[in-house]
């Protein structure tokens, strides 16, 4: 998937640049949530201004967290496409790396999740709830296996498309 194949509005970005979320994310809370708040789906707790994994107190308010909201709406923020002959030959190993990267990120950041994995014959598409998780997966794949890595960002919608092939 080269720049010509990218949907309109996406811009390639350099790997050595930080991603800035320029547009307001419709899935982030507009105001401060009452504390403590618990997500009824994943049981993440909003406390001290951020979502974290913790035991929910009895009197906690119930609000769906942004990651579960994206999952329910089937509206990912990140798309990671994996392809190539090397991917086909090492699919299980590569998918374990993808899952391990998610687990590492998710331990400290409950809103960074894989929303789905769509497997095809010689490719896979991983969707994420966060653009930074998508980028982290791409960087981890490139670090472990090299290959071709491209990032395409659509700033006005906070979407990131990552393509890794080898």
Long-range contacts (C-beta under 8 A, 24 or more apart in sequence): 1-81, 1-83, 1-150, 1-161, 1-163, 1-165, 2-150, 3-150, 3-152, 6-152, 6-161, 9-154, 9-156, 9-157, 10-152, 10-153, 10-154, 10-159, 10-161, 11-152, 11-153, 11-154, 11-155, 12-150, 12-151, 12-152, 13-151, 13-152, 13-153, 14-151, 15-139, 15-142, 15-149, 15-151, 19-131, 19-132, 19-135, 19-153, 19-160, 20-155, 21-131, 21-158, 22-155, 22-156, 22-158, 23-155, 23-156, 23-157, 23-158, 25-66, 25-77, 25-158, 27-66, 27-69, 27-70, 27-75, 27-77, 28-66, 29-66, 33-61, 33-63, 34-61, 36-60, 36-61, 37-61, 37-62, 37-63, 38-62, 38-63, 39-63, 39-64, 39-65, 39-68, 40-64, 41-65, 41-68, 41-71, 41-72, 42-67, 42-68, 42-110, 44-110, 44-111, 51-109, 51-110, 51-111, 52-110, 53-107, 53-110, 65-110, 65-111, 66-111, 66-129, 67-110, 67-111, 67-112, 67-113, 67-129, 67-130, 70-115, 70-129, 71-113, 71-115, 71-129, 74-115, 76-115, 76-116, 76-127, 76-128, 76-129, 77-128, 77-129, 77-130, 77-131, 77-134, 77-158, 77-159, 77-160, 78-127, 78-128, 78-129, 78-130, 78-131, 78-132, 78-133, 78-134, 78-135, 78-137, 78-159, 78-160, 78-161, 78-162, 79-125, 79-126, 79-127, 79-128, 79-134, 79-159, 79-160, 79-161, 79-162, 80-125, 80-126, 80-127, 80-128, 80-134, 80-137, 80-138, 80-162, 80-163, 80-164, 81-123, 81-124, 81-125, 81-126, 81-161, 81-162, 81-163, 81-164, 82-123, 82-124, 82-125, 82-126, 82-141, 82-164, 82-165, 83-122, 83-123, 83-124, 83-163, 83-164, 83-165, 84-122, 84-147, 84-165, 84-166, 85-122, 85-166, 86-145, 86-147, 86-166, 87-122, 87-123, 87-124, 87-164, 87-165, 87-166, 88-121, 88-122, 90-145, 91-124, 94-141, 94-145, 95-124, 97-140, 97-141, 97-144, 98-126, 98-137, 98-140, 98-141, 101-133, 101-136, 101-137, 101-140, 102-128, 102-133, 102-137, 105-132, 105-133, 105-136, 131-158, 131-159, 131-160, 134-160, 134-161, 134-162, 135-160, 135-162, 137-162, 138-162, 138-164
